[in-house]
Amino acid sequence: MSSVFYDRFERHSNAEGLKAHATHYCPGCGHGLAHKYLAEAIEELGIQDRVVAVSPVGCSVFLYYYFDVGNTQAAHGRAPAVALGHKMANPDSVVVSYQGDGDLASIGLAEIVSAAQMGIPLTVIFVNNAIYGMTGGQMAPTSLMGQKTATSPHGRAVMAGQPMKMAELISGLDGPVYVERVALFDAKNRNRAKKAIKKALQIQAEGRGLAFVEVLAECPTHLKMNPEEAEAWVREKMLPVFPLGVKKDSVPEPWFKPQAPSFDPEKVMQLVGGSSDHTERHCTTFPTHLDLHDVSLKLAGSGGDGAQTAAMLIAHAGINEGFDATHIPSYGPESRGGTSYADVHVAKEEVHNPAAPKPHIVIAFNSPSLVKFGPTVRPGGTILYDSSVVKNPGKFLEGVKVYGVPMTEIAVDLGKAMVKNIVALGALQAATGLFPKETFLAAIRKALKEKCAMIPLNEQAFAWGVKAVETLSS
């Protein structure tokens, strides 16, 4: 087995020269020792090929530059949630959530408490240096009373609350099996820290449960001290607030032996309500008249207008034709009446960014949506709006084709106002030729396979949408 640390660190000088072998951490920083003990434990336990390290925002963010193990970056505070995903996708993995105090005890508090209460075997290394280290030295949940920081220049006061004791909080939950707080300020405590980290890994490797190790660490930079002074500060100031020792040790017999999840396409489709039924394709080519590689759309309206359903049908239609397609919804505060919009992409090969800030096509079901998103349509694009409710569409970029279709009026005349979104799909087909008519209709019929009686009405709505645009164009 190779060393757990990389021989060279890409972080420095493109892995060339002396800096290729140097840590980026400040002199005296506790992260370096925590990294060392974690690497040694991984090597001693022989689990390098099983380890996945998850590091989020903060001083821990560059852990992946040093460790030759599986690595995932997580959003600020979300490492436990990402770690759970790794563990459940690959139960035999040994997943380490490596986090700082600003990350775990502040923005990620809900995630760590939820993950710990679940008790799924994970190893959490929590580095507590009483400060937001990387992001400017702000007050952290663990900052001491009276401690001066960038956001508490006069010292942490009572109104900011007391320092949060995470080891005690986590040990009070039912899920964790091992919780210990250790320190790094002298040889004896460093040895204890190394043993605690190794034990936390071993507990997970053996399928016994979730382990949490809090490491009291030095941050000489933000304490404005040299390393020796910072060590003394941890010993004299932090220990009275954060007493060391084992807070919980109720390690059970090995119990975590779930089957690895299936990634078989047939089983996954059944799980999500999909189908392996063959869908006839009607496109002879990608709609390159709109874009050579990726067509983007934005559909928007009030909650209940059906923008999300129409967006989903467009995405399904694209997938049925063998293209890649994405649908990203955005809802207002209410399911009915609040603003709702969706970004849709249909790509010849792969959607690289599902957002649509400058769409080729906008479908607006009300005036606020048209005002907000109409101007974002790129030159040469298309706008479709419901002229039943939008009486003054305004002006848009030169070259943008604009179609006012009475979507609501048509739907009401057909006896069901809810099908105005299907009228919009018919108008979309006629105005842009995104897909052939049968592509849209196949997606609509498939979506209504459990409500077959609704299919004729929706087919009529689609046909009237097509006719409305053809009439405008004639």
N, C-alpha and C positions, 0 to 999 in steps of 0.2 A: 504493500500500500504506500502511495506517495504521501509526502507531507501534507497536512491539512492546509497549511498556509501556502499560497502561491510563492514560487521562487522569486518572482518579480512583481511589483505592484504597478499596474497600468496607470494608476492615479498620478504617478510622478514621472515627468520627463520622458513620456512615451516608453516607459520600462527600460530606459537606458541610463547608464552611469550609476553613481552612488545613490541618488535619490530613488532609483528603482527598487531599492531595498529598505527604504525608510517609511515609517508610518507618517500619516498626515496629522495625527493627533498632537495636541500641544504637549510640551514637556510636563511630566507629572500628571497627565490626565489618566483617570481611572479606567477609561475604555480600553487602553492598551493592555492592561493586566487582565481585564475581563475577557478580551479576545484571546489572550494567551492561554488562560485556563480553559476556555471553551474549546480551543483547538486541541489542547493536550488531552482533554477528556474524550473528545471524538476519536482521536488516534488510539488512546489506550483501550477504549471500548470496541474498537474495530468496526465502527459504524459509518465511516466516511461516505460510502456509497449509498447510504440510506438517508443522510441528513439533508434537510431543506431548511435553510436559514431565511427568515423573513425579517427585513429591516425597513422601518418606515422613515419619516422625516426626522431630522435632528442630527446630533453627532453620530448616531448609529447608522446613518444613511449609507455610508461608504463601506460598510462591513463586507459587501460583495467584492470589493477590490482585493480583499485579503484572504478569504476562505475559498478553498478549492472544493466546494460542496454545491449542492443545488441552492440557488439563490432566487428570491423574489423580492422586489421592491413593493411596498404598500403605501397607500395614502396615509397622511398624518393620523395616527391613532388607530388605524384599521388593521394592524398586523395580526391581532388575534383572530379576526374574521377570515383573513386570507390564510392564516395557518390552519384553521379548521377546514377550509376548502381543500388544502393540500392533504391533510390527514384523511379526510373522508374519500378523496379521490384515490389515494394510495395509502391504505391503512398500515402497510409495513414501513412507511417512511418514519423518520424521526425528525419532527418539525420543531424548530427553535424560533420563538418569537422574541427578538432582541430589541428592547425598547428603553428609551429614556424617561425621565419623570414628567417632563412637560408633555410628552407624547402619551404615555400610558395612563398617567394619573389625571390628566386634564381632558384633552379632546377625545382620547380613547377610553375614558372611564367606563362607558356603557359596554364597549366591546370586551374589555378584559373581564368585567364582572360577569357578563353573559357567558363568555367562554369558560371562565373558571367554574361557574355554577353548573354548566353542562358536565364538566369533569372528563371530557374526552381527552385521552392522553396527549398532552403537549408539554413542552418545556418553555417556560417564560423566564427570561433573564431581564430583570428590571434594574437599570442603572440609575441610582438616585444620587445626584450631585447637588440637589437643592436649588437648581437654576435651569432656565432655558438656555442651554449652552450655545447651540449653533445659531440661533435666530436673534441674538442680540442681548442676552443676559436678562430677560424679563423675569418677573417673579413667577415661580412654578408652584404647583399645589404643595410641594414639599419644602418650599423656602421657609426658613425659620422665622419665628417672631422677632421683629426688630431688624431682620436682614435687609440690607440695602441692595436694591436691584434697579435695573433700568426703568421699571414701572412702579417701584416703591422706593423712590430716592430718599425718603425719610425713614425707611424701615417698614417691614410688614407690620401692619396695625391690626387691632382686634376686628375691625370691620371687614378685613380680608379673610377672616376665618383662621382657624388653627392649621398647622401643617398636617397634611394627610398621611396617615400611617397605613400604607398599602399592604404591607405584610400582615398586619393585624386584620385589616378589612378582608383580605382574600382568605385568610385562615378561618374566618368566621363563616364562610360559605360551606355548603355540604359537598360540593364537587371536588375541590382540590384534595390531594392525599399527602402532599409534602410542601411545607412553606417554611423558608428560613431566611433570616436577614444576616448578611455577612458584611465585612469591611475589608479595606485594603491598606490600612495605614501602617502596618508592621508585619513582620515575617509570620508571626503566629496566626494573625487573622487572614493573611493571604493564603496560607495553607488551608485554613478552614473554608475560605471562599472556593478554592480549587476543588476540595472534597464535595462541597455542596453542589457546585455546578455539575460535577461528574455524577453525583447521585441523582440529580434531577434528570439528566439524560438517560441514565440507566433505568430509572423508573418507567420512563416512556418507552424505551427500547424493549422492555419486558412486558409492555402492555398493562401496566399497573395503575396508571392514572395521570392526572395533571400535576405538575410540580412547578413551584414558583419560587425563584431565588431573587431577593432584593439585595443589591450590592451598593453599599454606601461608598461613593467614589469622590475623588478630588477633582475640582475644576479650578486650578490655579489662575487661569486667565481671568475669569469673572470674579474670583475672590481677590484678585490683584495681590497675589502672594506667590512666593516661590514654592516649589514642590514640598519642601520640608514644613513650611508654615501651613500649607494647605492640609497636609496630613495631620498636623496638630489640631487644626480647626475642626476637621471631621471628628477626631477623637474627643476633643473637649466640648464642642458645640452640638454636633449632630447626635452623638451617642445618648445623651440624656433625653433627647426627644425620640430617637429611633433606636431603642435598645436591641442589641444583637441577640441572636439565638434562634433555635427552632421554635416556630410558632404552631406548627402542626406536623405530625408524623404518624399517619394512620395508613400506611401503605398496605394495600390488600394483596391477595394472590392475583396472578395475571388473569385478566378477564376480557381484555379488549381483543377480540378475534373476529372482527366482521369480515364478510366476504368483500373482496374488491368490487367496486361498481362495474357494471357492464357498459362498454362503450359501443356495443353492437348497434348499428343504425336502426335495425328493425325494433329492438327493445326500447331504444331511446324515443323513437317516434310513437310507440304505443304509450309510453309514460307521459308524453306531452300532448297526447291526443292527436298525433299525426297519423298518416296513413302511407302505406307502401304501394297503394293503388297507382297504376300507371296513369299519368295525365298526358293526354294528347297535346303535342306542341303545334303551334300555329305560326310562330315566328320563323321566317327563313333566315333572318340575320338580326344583329343588334341594331337598335334605332340610332344609327350613326348620324342621321340627319339632325338629331338633337345634340348629340355629343359622341365623340369617337369611343369613349371608354366608360363614362359614368354619368348618368342622368340624375339630377337631384330635384326633389319636389318638396314643397311645404304646403300643408293643408291646415287651415285654421278656421275657427269659429267659436261660437258659444258652446258650453257643455251641453250635449244632447243634439248638436247639429249633425253628428255622425262623421266628423273629420277623422277621428281615430279609426273607425271601422273602414272608411274609404282608404285610408293610408295602409291599413293592414291588407286589404284586398289587392292594392297595387303591388305591395311587397310579395304577397303570395303569387300573384300573376307572374311577376318576374322570376320567382324561383321555379314555378311550373314550367317556364320556358327554358330553364337551364342556366339562367343568369344568377349572379349573386345579388341579394337585395336585403336592405335593412329598414326597419321602422323604429324610430325613437319617439315615444310619446312624451308630451309635456302637458300636465293638467293644471287647471286652476284650483282654487280652494274648494270649489263645489263641483259635484258631478253634473249638476244641472245649473246652468247660468254662468258658471265661471269660464274664463278664457281657456281654450284648449287648442293646442297645435301639435303637429307631428312633422318630423323630418323623415323623408323617404329617399333612399338611393337605390338605383338599379344599375349595376355595373356589369360590363361584359365579362370580366374575370373576377375581380375582388373589390369590395368597398373598402377603401383605406380610411375614410373618415365619415362616420354616419351622420354628422351634423350637416345642416344645409344653410349656412349663413347667406349664401348668394345663389339661390336656387335657379334652375332653368325654368321651373313652372311653379306658380302659386295658385292655389284654389282657396278662395276666401268666401266664407258663408255669411259674414257680416261686415259692417263698415269698419269697426275698429281693427279687424284682422287685415282688411285691405289697406287701410292707412298705415299699419305697422309693417306689413310684409311686402306690399306691392312695390315700394321703391327698392327693395333688395333684389328684385329679379334682374338677372344679368342681361346685357344687351342681346337682342335677338330671342329673348325668352318669351314666355306666354303667361298671361294672367287670365284666370277664369273667376268670375264673381257672381254671387246671387243677386241678380238685378231686382228680385222681388223685394229685397230689404235694403239694398244699396242703390240710392237714387243719384248720388253725385260721386262717381268714382274718382274724379281728379285726374291729374296728369302723371305720366310715368316716363321712364327713360325712352328716348327716341329709339325706334326699332322694336320695342316690346309690343307684341300682339295682345290686345285686350278684348275679351269676350264677356259681355253681360248676358247671362243666361238666367231666366226666371225659374230657378231650381225649386223654390218653395211653391210657387204657383202651380207648376207642373205636377209636383208631388201631391198637392192638395186636390187638384183636379182628378188625379188618379185614385183618390180616396185615402191616402196615407201620407201625411206630411213627413214621416220618418224616412221615406225613400228618396228624399232630396239629395242625399249623398250618392245614391246610385245614379240619379240624373246627372250629377257632377261627373261621375266616371264616364258616362256616355259622352258628355261634352268634352271631357279630357281626350277621349279617343278620337273624336272628330277633329278637334282643334290641333292636336299634336301628332297623332299617329304613333303614340308611344308603343302600343301593342295593337295587333289586329282585334277586331270586335270579339271574335270567338275566344281570345285569350282572357279578356275581362269576364265574359259570360261564363266561361268554365270555372273561373275563380269564384264568381257569385254563386253558381249552382252548387259548387262543392261546399261553400260556407253555409248554404241553406239545406244541406242534405237531410238534416233532422227536422226541417220545416218546409217540406216540399210544396205545401200549399202556397207558400209565399213566393215561389220561384217565378210564376207567370207575371205577378205584379212587378217584381224587380226587373224582369226582362223588359217589360213595357217602359218602366222608368228609364232604363238604360237607353232604349231606342229613342225615347223622346228627348233625352239629352243630346244624342247624336243629331237628331233632326233639328234641334234648336240652333246648334252651331252651323249646320249646313245651311239653314235659312239665313243666318246672319252673314254667311260667307257668299251667298248667291247674289 
